[in-house]
């Protein structure tokens, strides 16, 4: 809750709250790959043998991953490189945990009336998908330049040929 207040109160400090981040994310190839991945996860959810995984949690966790993972992974990466302050990493970690665990745990608590004993296994498995999605949707493609990810190349420089994740993960 404190993190949510911090995001709203100091939204200028967090690229997740900037229109540019949403334009970066809301491009046809990212929407198409998200749709394919989300539909696949939602379809297989009831057939996995895991009684805690259903259509609903597969859907909302897919959406949360698409919307937040590129930003959170980029912020954590840039914080490790000392390019962003630690408070940015704390907010990104909380967004990560909410997307991969706390939303799932809360949903199951409401649905089943008990806290899931599978929380740690889910956190680990969901984090693999979260990081993968964050790295993948951090890429940017332009017809005149191809694809690139500044989170993996030439981080910290002001002038880049291709906009990518790290251009949207921190302070301006």
C-alpha positions in Angstrom: 0.0 0.0 0.0 2.9 2.4 0.9 4.4 1.6 -2.5 1.1 2.4 -4.3 0.9 5.7 -2.5 4.6 6.4 -3.4 3.9 5.7 -7.1 1.0 8.0 -7.2 2.5 10.8 -5.0 5.9 10.7 -6.8 4.7 9.6 -10.2 7.2 11.9 -12.0 10.0 9.8 -10.6 8.7 6.5 -12.0 8.6 5.8 -15.7 5.9 3.3 -15.1 3.6 6.3 -14.6 4.8 8.1 -17.8 2.9 8.2 -21.1 6.1 7.4 -22.9 6.4 4.0 -21.2 2.9 3.1 -22.2 3.6 4.1 -25.8 6.7 2.1 -25.8 4.7 -0.9 -24.5 1.6 -0.5 -26.6 3.0 -1.4 -30.0 1.6 -4.1 -32.4 4.3 -6.8 -32.0 4.3 -6.5 -28.2 0.5 -6.7 -28.0 0.5 -9.7 -30.4 3.1 -11.6 -28.5 1.4 -10.8 -25.2 -1.9 -12.0 -26.6 -0.4 -15.3 -27.8 1.4 -15.9 -24.5 -1.6 -15.0 -22.3 -4.0 -17.0 -24.3 -1.7 -20.0 -24.1 -1.3 -19.7 -20.4 -5.0 -19.2 -19.8 -5.9 -22.2 -22.0 -3.5 -24.6 -20.3 -4.2 -23.4 -16.7 -6.9 -26.0 -15.8 -5.0 -28.8 -17.4 -1.7 -28.5 -15.4 -2.8 -30.6 -12.5 -2.2 -27.6 -10.2 -5.5 -26.9 -8.3 -4.4 -23.3 -7.5 -4.0 -22.3 -11.1 -7.1 -21.4 -13.0 -8.3 -19.2 -15.8 -8.6 -16.2 -13.6 -5.2 -16.1 -12.0 -3.5 -17.0 -15.3 -5.3 -14.0 -16.9 -4.5 -11.4 -14.3 -0.9 -12.5 -13.8 -0.3 -12.4 -17.5 -1.7 -8.9 -17.7 0.3 -7.7 -14.7 3.5 -9.2 -16.2 3.0 -7.5 -19.5 2.3 -4.2 -18.0 5.0 -4.0 -15.3 7.8 -6.5 -16.1 9.7 -4.4 -18.6 9.8 -1.5 -16.2 10.6 -3.5 -13.1 13.4 -5.6 -14.6 14.9 -2.5 -16.1 14.8 -0.6 -12.8 16.4 -3.4 -10.9 19.1 -3.8 -13.6 19.9 0.0 -13.6 19.9 0.1 -9.8 22.5 -2.7 -9.7 24.6 -0.6 -12.0 24.1 2.4 -9.7 22.3 4.3 -12.3 19.1 4.7 -10.3 18.5 5.3 -6.5 17.7 2.4 -4.2 14.1 3.6 -3.6 13.4 3.0 -7.3 14.5 -0.7 -6.8 12.3 -1.1 -3.7 9.3 0.1 -5.6 10.1 -2.1 -8.6 10.6 -5.1 -6.3 7.2 -4.6 -4.7 5.6 -4.3 -8.1 7.4 -7.5 -9.1 6.2 -9.3 -6.0 2.7 -8.0 -6.4 2.6 -9.3 -10.0 4.2 -12.7 -9.3 3.0 -13.6 -5.8 0.9 -11.2 -3.7 -2.0 -10.9 -6.3 -2.0 -14.7 -6.7 -1.9 -15.3 -2.9 -4.7 -12.8 -2.3 -6.8 -14.3 -5.0 -6.4 -17.8 -3.6 -7.0 -16.5 0.0 -10.3 -15.1 -1.2 -11.2 -18.0 -3.4 -10.3 -20.9 -1.1 -10.3 -19.2 2.3 -6.8 -20.2 3.1 -3.3 -18.9 2.4 -1.7 -21.0 -0.3 1.1 -23.3 0.8 2.4 -23.1 -2.8 3.3 -19.4 -2.5 7.1 -20.0 -2.7 7.0 -22.4 -5.6 4.6 -20.0 -7.4 6.9 -17.0 -6.7 9.9 -18.8 -8.1 8.1 -20.1 -11.2 6.3 -16.9 -11.9 9.5 -14.9 -11.5 11.1 -16.9 -14.3 8.2 -15.9 -16.5 8.3 -12.3 -15.2 12.0 -11.8 -16.0 11.6 -13.5 -19.4 8.7 -11.3 -20.3 10.4 -8.2 -18.9 13.5 -8.8 -21.0 11.6 -9.8 -24.1 9.2 -6.8 -24.0 12.1 -4.5 -23.4 13.2 -4.9 -26.9 12.3 -2.3 -29.5 12.2 -2.8 -33.2 12.4 -0.1 -35.9 12.5 -0.8 -39.6 15.6 1.3 -40.2 17.6 -0.1 -37.3 16.4 -3.6 -36.4 16.0 -4.7 -32.8 18.0 -3.8 -29.7 17.7 -3.7 -25.9 19.5 -1.0 -24.1 19.2 -3.1 -20.9 21.7 -5.4 -22.5 23.9 -2.9 -24.6 25.3 0.5 -24.1 23.4 1.4 -20.9 23.8 4.8 -19.5 24.6 6.7 -22.6 22.4 9.6 -23.5 22.2 9.1 -27.3 20.9 5.7 -28.5 19.7 4.7 -31.9 17.0 2.5 -30.5 14.7 3.3 -27.6 14.3 0.5 -25.2 13.5 -0.5 -21.6 16.1 1.5 -19.8 15.0 4.7 -21.4 11.7 4.2 -19.6 12.7 2.7 -16.3 13.9 5.6 -14.2 14.1 9.3 -13.5 14.6 11.8 -16.4 
